[in-house]
Protein backbone atom coordinates (compact mmCIF):
# COMPACT_ATOMS: atom_id res chain seq x y z
CA UNK A 1 0.00 0.00 0.00
CA UNK A 2 1.14 3.56 -0.61
CA UNK A 3 1.08 4.49 3.08
CA UNK A 4 3.66 1.81 3.91
CA UNK A 5 6.05 3.02 1.21
CA UNK A 6 5.71 6.63 2.36
CA UNK A 7 6.10 5.58 5.98
CA UNK A 8 9.26 3.65 5.04
CA UNK A 9 10.69 6.82 3.52
CA UNK A 10 9.91 8.98 6.58
CA UNK A 11 13.50 8.96 7.78
CA UNK A 12 15.13 8.85 4.36
CA UNK A 13 16.94 11.74 2.70
CA UNK A 14 14.32 11.79 -0.07
CA UNK A 15 11.39 11.74 2.35
CA UNK A 16 8.23 13.67 1.59
CA UNK A 17 7.82 16.73 3.77
CA UNK A 18 4.41 17.28 5.39
CA UNK A 19 3.50 20.08 2.98
CA UNK A 20 4.44 17.88 0.02
CA UNK A 21 1.99 15.28 1.32
CA UNK A 22 -0.66 17.99 1.75
CA UNK A 23 -0.20 19.09 -1.86
CA UNK A 24 0.13 15.61 -3.38
CA UNK A 25 -2.43 15.02 -6.16
CA UNK A 26 -2.60 11.23 -5.83
CA UNK A 27 -4.25 11.32 -2.39
CA UNK A 28 -7.72 12.42 -1.42
CA UNK A 29 -8.03 14.94 1.39
CA UNK A 30 -9.11 12.16 3.75
CA UNK A 31 -6.02 10.10 2.91
CA UNK A 32 -3.76 13.12 3.37
CA UNK A 33 -5.25 13.86 6.81
CA UNK A 34 -4.88 10.20 7.84
CA UNK A 35 -1.27 10.05 6.67
CA UNK A 36 -0.37 13.38 8.28
CA UNK A 37 -1.97 12.35 11.58
CA UNK A 38 -0.01 9.08 11.54
CA UNK A 39 3.15 11.00 10.75
CA UNK A 40 2.46 13.48 13.56
CA UNK A 41 2.08 10.63 16.05
CA UNK A 42 5.39 9.15 14.91
CA UNK A 43 7.19 12.50 15.05
CA UNK A 44 5.78 13.26 18.49
CA UNK A 45 6.90 9.84 19.75
CA UNK A 46 10.32 10.22 18.18
CA UNK A 47 10.75 13.67 19.72
CA UNK A 48 9.84 12.27 23.14
CA UNK A 49 12.60 9.68 22.70
CA UNK A 50 15.10 12.34 21.60
CA UNK A 51 15.07 11.42 17.91
CA UNK A 52 14.61 13.93 15.10
CA UNK A 53 12.76 12.90 11.92
CA UNK A 54 13.48 16.16 10.14
CA UNK A 55 10.27 18.08 10.77
CA UNK A 56 8.21 19.22 13.72
CA UNK A 57 4.62 18.55 14.83
CA UNK A 58 3.93 22.24 14.11
CA UNK A 59 4.97 21.76 10.48
CA UNK A 60 2.57 18.82 10.25
CA UNK A 61 -0.21 20.91 11.83
CA UNK A 62 0.37 23.55 9.13
CA UNK A 63 0.09 20.88 6.42
CA UNK A 64 -3.15 19.56 7.96
CA UNK A 65 -4.51 23.12 8.03
CA UNK A 66 -3.56 23.50 4.36
CA UNK A 67 -5.53 20.36 3.46
CA UNK A 68 -8.55 21.55 5.46
CA UNK A 69 -8.43 24.96 3.75
CA UNK A 70 -8.41 23.18 0.40
CA UNK A 71 -11.42 21.10 1.40
CA UNK A 72 -13.25 24.27 2.41
CA UNK A 73 -12.46 25.62 -1.06
CA UNK A 74 -13.65 22.39 -2.72
CA UNK A 75 -10.20 21.00 -3.50
CA UNK A 76 -8.90 17.52 -2.70
CA UNK A 77 -12.05 15.45 -2.46
CA UNK A 78 -10.99 13.41 -5.49
CA UNK A 79 -7.72 12.07 -6.83
CA UNK A 80 -6.45 12.64 -10.35
CA UNK A 81 -7.38 9.02 -11.12
CA UNK A 82 -11.09 9.33 -10.38
CA UNK A 83 -13.01 7.36 -12.95
CA UNK A 84 -9.94 5.49 -14.19
CA UNK A 85 -10.83 2.29 -12.34
C-alpha positions in Angstrom: 0.0 0.0 0.0 1.1 3.6 -0.6 1.1 4.5 3.1 3.7 1.8 3.9 6.0 3.0 1.2 5.7 6.6 2.4 6.1 5.6 6.0 9.3 3.6 5.0 10.7 6.8 3.5 9.9 9.0 6.6 13.5 9.0 7.8 15.1 8.9 4.4 16.9 11.7 2.7 14.3 11.8 -0.1 11.4 11.7 2.4 8.2 13.7 1.6 7.8 16.7 3.8 4.4 17.3 5.4 3.5 20.1 3.0 4.4 17.9 0.0 2.0 15.3 1.3 -0.7 18.0 1.7 -0.2 19.1 -1.9 0.1 15.6 -3.4 -2.4 15.0 -6.2 -2.6 11.2 -5.8 -4.3 11.3 -2.4 -7.7 12.4 -1.4 -8.0 14.9 1.4 -9.1 12.2 3.8 -6.0 10.1 2.9 -3.8 13.1 3.4 -5.2 13.9 6.8 -4.9 10.2 7.8 -1.3 10.0 6.7 -0.4 13.4 8.3 -2.0 12.4 11.6 0.0 9.1 11.5 3.2 11.0 10.8 2.5 13.5 13.6 2.1 10.6 16.1 5.4 9.1 14.9 7.2 12.5 15.0 5.8 13.3 18.5 6.9 9.8 19.7 10.3 10.2 18.2 10.7 13.7 19.7 9.8 12.3 23.1 12.6 9.7 22.7 15.1 12.3 21.6 15.1 11.4 17.9 14.6 13.9 15.1 12.8 12.9 11.9 13.5 16.2 10.1 10.3 18.1 10.8 8.2 19.2 13.7 4.6 18.6 14.8 3.9 22.2 14.1 5.0 21.8 10.5 2.6 18.8 10.3 -0.2 20.9 11.8 0.4 23.6 9.1 0.1 20.9 6.4 -3.1 19.6 8.0 -4.5 23.1 8.0 -3.6 23.5 4.4 -5.5 20.4 3.5 -8.5 21.5 5.5 -8.4 25.0 3.8 -8.4 23.2 0.4 -11.4 21.1 1.4 -13.3 24.3 2.4 -12.5 25.6 -1.1 -13.6 22.4 -2.7 -10.2 21.0 -3.5 -8.9 17.5 -2.7 -12.1 15.4 -2.5 -11.0 13.4 -5.5 -7.7 12.1 -6.8 -6.4 12.6 -10.3 -7.4 9.0 -11.1 -11.1 9.3 -10.4 -13.0 7.4 -12.9 -9.9 5.5 -14.2 -10.8 2.3 -12.3 
